[in-house]
Amino acid sequence: MMRLPQGLLLLFIGIILGPDGLGLISTGVLLFVDPAVPVALVALGTLVGLNAMVYGGRERRLLAAATTEAAVTAALVAAAMLSAAPEWAAESALSPGFVALALGACAAPSAAAALRRSEDAHVIADRIRDLDALLPIAIGAAALAWLRTSSVAGAAVLALQACGIALVIVAAAWLLISRASSETEQRVFTAALLLLLGGAADYLSVSALLSGLIAGLFLERAGGPARTAISRDVLQWQRPLVALLLVVTGAHVNLLPTWIGLGLTFLLVRTAAKLIGGWTATRVAGAAVPRDVGARLLSPGVLGVAFALNTYRATGPDGGLVLAVAALGAIGSELLATLVRRSEAAA
């Protein structure tokens, strides 16, 4: 994934040049590039899924630790946002429960190593970063499905339907790519896979990240030349897609005073929740997890911002609060993570 200065720079570029800034990225430009956003979201979810399979007892302990850490972070942030609802509920047409759940899902992911393909992916903290993205993606998908149906049963049916559609599409793509006669043909089928998954998720207003995650998990389990080809192509397209997401997110951000205050609250609560979640992870996995893992998970990466943008696309301007708070929280969390890294390097 992109390093801190690049990510912050792209977010700031989007904010400054967007319709509420200098206006160089106009509403018309955003309408033109918006159809590419679901494709980028699917690609990110696919990368997470490709690196999410666990093997052996140690991996299962790390999965339990990562899931616990993500659950603690999401729960604490959601509770804090819900308790602050009287201050911001009048400025959003969305229900306070949905906004709190969505912001909890935005807060839980860390900077996943799967999005960087770091040479340090074997390090425990990096592996937890890989795995703590799974629960937030599921929570976010459940929140969007709930928003569409307004009932738990309806949300479950919609989420299962979305998963089924994703499985059918990726299975067809796997068969086609496995029989492709050239690398060019493989790339065409990979592009078609991302377009179909993103288009279906966008049409249904469900989580494109979940569709990508289902695709990645299927490919990792199925293996073969199709898995290798899709992983290769998505990794090559990752950097421009992440850049697109960050700039578009910044361009859509509207910095209302109340939302700025809520963003600061989000940042403080997320920081505390990550530290508490890291401590809880050490209790779950024991010596397999370093004691300072919570501090190493402060960097939010792009997944939280990506889900906020997914929410914005599903809800329209009503999701502006979620987008603004998640973006401000990501910027603040990246700055804190940088300070932690520098203090560790100086020690």
N, C-alpha and C positions, 0 to 999 in steps of 0.2 A: 504494500500500500504506500501511498505518497507520504513523505516525511512531514513533520509538523509544519515548518514554514510554508511549504507548498500548499498544504491543506488550508491553513489560515489565510494565506494570500488569495486563494481562489474564492473562499467564502467572502472575504472583504471586497474582492473585485466584483462579485455578484451583487453585494449590498450597495456598493458605491455606484455601479453602473446601471443598476436596476431601475424600474419605473419610479420607485420612491426615492431614488438618488438622482444621478445626473440624467437618467432616462436614455442612455445610449443603448442599453438592452431594453427595448420597448416591449410593450405588451404583445405587439405583433410578432416580434422576434421570439418571445417565449412561446407563443402559440405555435410557431413554426418548429421549435426544437422539442416541445413537450412530448410529442409522440415517441421520441427516442428514450424518454425517461424510464418507461416500464422495461425496455430492453436492458438498460443499465442495471435496474434493480434485479431483474432475473439473473443477469451475469454474476452479480455479487452473491446472490443466494446460491447459485450453482457452485461457485468457488468454496463457499462455506460447506456445502454438502459434500464436495469432493474430498475435503479434509476432515470430515466429522466422524468417520467410521472408527470404532475403538476395537483394539485387539489386545487380549490378555487381561489379567487381573489388575495390573497397575493402571492400564488405560481406563478400566471401568471405575477405579477409585478416583482418577482424575476427572472423569465425566461426572461422577456424583459430586465431587468438590466444586466443579465449575457450575453445575446446575444449581447447587445450593447457594453459591455466591451470587449467581444471577437472580435467583428467586428472592433472596434477601434484599438485594439492591432494588429490584423492581417493586417489591412490596413496600419498602420504606419510602421510596420516592413517590409512589402512587398515593400512599397514605398522607404524605406531606402536601402533595398537590390538592388532594381532596379536602384537607383541613383548611387550605387557603382559598377554597372555592368562593366564599362570600366576597372576596376581593376582586375576582376576575369573571365570575359566572355571568354577570350582566353583559360582558363584552364578547361572549361566544354563544352561538345558537346550539352548540353541541352540549350534550348532557355532561355534568361534572364528573360522573363516573367514567364515561368514555374517555374524556380528556386525561383524567388521572391515570387510567390504565394505559393509554397510549404513551404518556410521558414516562411511565414506569418502564415500558418496553423500550423507549428511546434511551433511557439511562443505563440499562443493564449491560449492553454489549461493551466489550473492550476492543482495543485495536487488534483484530484477529490476525494471527500470523498467516492464516490461509490466504489473506488478501495481499501479503507481501512475498510469500514464498521465501522467507528469510532462511539463511543458512543456520540460524539458531532455533529452528522449529522444534528441535529435540529438547530444548530447555523447558523445564516444567511450567514456568510462568507463560511462555509462549503457547504451550499446549492448552493451558487453561483458557487462554484468549481464544484459541480455536473453538473450544467446546462451549464457552459460556455464551456464544451467539445463538445456540439452538433454542433454548427456552424463550429468549426475547422474541425471536421470529415467530414462534408458536403463539406467544401472548399477543403479539401484534396482529397476527392473522385472526385470532379469536375475537379481538376487539373490532376489527373491520367487519367480520362476519356478523357479529352482534349488532353493529351499527346498521347493517343492511336489513336485518330481520326483526330486531327488537325482542328476540326470545332466545333462550339458551338452546332449546331443541332446534329451532330454525337455524341458529348460528352453526351448530354442530353439523347439520345436514349440508349447509352451504360450504363449510370448510371441507367436508369429505368430498363433495362434488368437485371443488376446486382441485383437491389432491388427485382425484380420479382423472380429471381432464389433463393435469400435468403429467401423470403417469402414462396416459395413452399417447400424448404428444412425444414424450421423451423416448418411449419404447419404439415408436415408429421411426424416430430420428436415429436411434441406435441401430436399428436394422438397416436403414438406408446407408448410414455412414460406414457400417461394417462391410458393406458390399461396394463401397465407392471405389472407383478405379484410379483415382488420382487425388493428390492433395488439394487441388483446386476444387474438385467436386466435394470433398470433405468440408472445406470452408463454406461452400454454398449451403450445404445441409446444416452446418452449425449455425450460420446466420439465420436460416429459416427456423431452426429450433428456437432460438432466442426471440425472434419476431413473433412466432406463434404463441409461445408461453407468455410473453409480455402482453401481447394483444388480448389473449383470453382473460388474463388477470385484470387488465384495465377495463375490458368490457363488463366483467362481472363486478368490478369495484372491490376486488379481494386483494390479498397480499401477493404482490409479484415476488417478493422475497421468499415467501413460502413455496411458490411454484418453482423458483430456482433451486431452493433447498431440496425439494422432492426430486427434481431432475438430477442434482448432484449426488444425492444418496443412491438413486437408482444406478447411475453410471458407475459409481465407485463399487457397488455390489456386482454389477454385470461385468465390468472390466472390458478387456479386449481392445482392439484398435480404435473403436468408437470413443471409448473413455479417453484414450491417449490423445486423439485428434481434437476432441471438444475441449479438454483441459488445456492443450497447447494454444488453441485459437482464443479461448476466453481469457487466458492469461495475457496474450498479446494485445487484446482489445481492452484490457482492464484499465490501464492508465488513462486513455482518453475518455472512457466511460465514467470513471471516478471524477475526472475534471469536469465533465458535463454535469454530473450530479451536484457537485459543490457550487459551481457557478449558478446553476438554475436555482438551487436552494437559496443562495444569497440574494438573487434577484427577486425572489418571491417574499423575502422577509420584510415584514412591516414592523418597525420598532416603536410600538406604542409605549408610553411611560409605564403603564401597569404591567405590560408584558416584559419590559426590561427588569422590573422589580421581581417578577415571578421567575425570570431567567436566573437572576442571582440566587434566589431561594433554591431553585433547581440545582444549581452548581454546588451550593453548600451541602445540601442534603445528599446529592449523589456522591460527593467526596466522602462524607461520613459513612454513607451506606456501603461504598466500595471497601472502605477499611473494615467495617463490621463484617461484610460479606467475606472478605479475605480471611479474617480471623475464624469465621465459621467454617470456611473451606479447610483450614488446617485441622479443625476438630473432626471433620468428616474423613479426610484422607490421611491424617496423621503425619508421619515424617515425610511422606511423599510430596508435601507441599511446603515451600519455605514460609517462614513466619511473616515476612514482609510482602507477601504476594499481593495484598490489598493495594499497597502503594504502587506496585508494578502494573496494576490494572486500571489506573486512573485515566490513561489515554483512551478516549472513546472510539477512535477510528471513524469510519464512515457509515457503519451500519445504523447507528442511532439516527443520524441525519437522513439516511436513505429511507428509513421507515417513516420519519416525519414527513418527508416529501411524498411518500406513498399515501399517507393519510391525507395530505393536502389535495392530492389528485382525486382521492375518493370522496372527499367532503366539499371541495371547492374552497372559497374564501373563509368558510366557517372553520377550516382547519389551520388558519393563519396563526392562531395562538400556539398550537402544538409545534408548528414549524419554527416560529420565532424563538420559543423557549428552548427547543432542542438545539437550534443553531447557536444561540448564546451559551448554552451549557457546554456544547462541544468546544467552542472557542476557549472558554474558561478552563475546561478540563485539560485541554491540550497544553495550555500555558502552565498549569499546575504540574502536569506530567513532565514537562520540560525542566521545571525547577527541580523536581525530584531526581531526574536523570543527571542533571548537572551537579547536584549535591553529592550524589553517589560517585560520580566521576572524580570530584575534588577530594573525596574522603580517602 
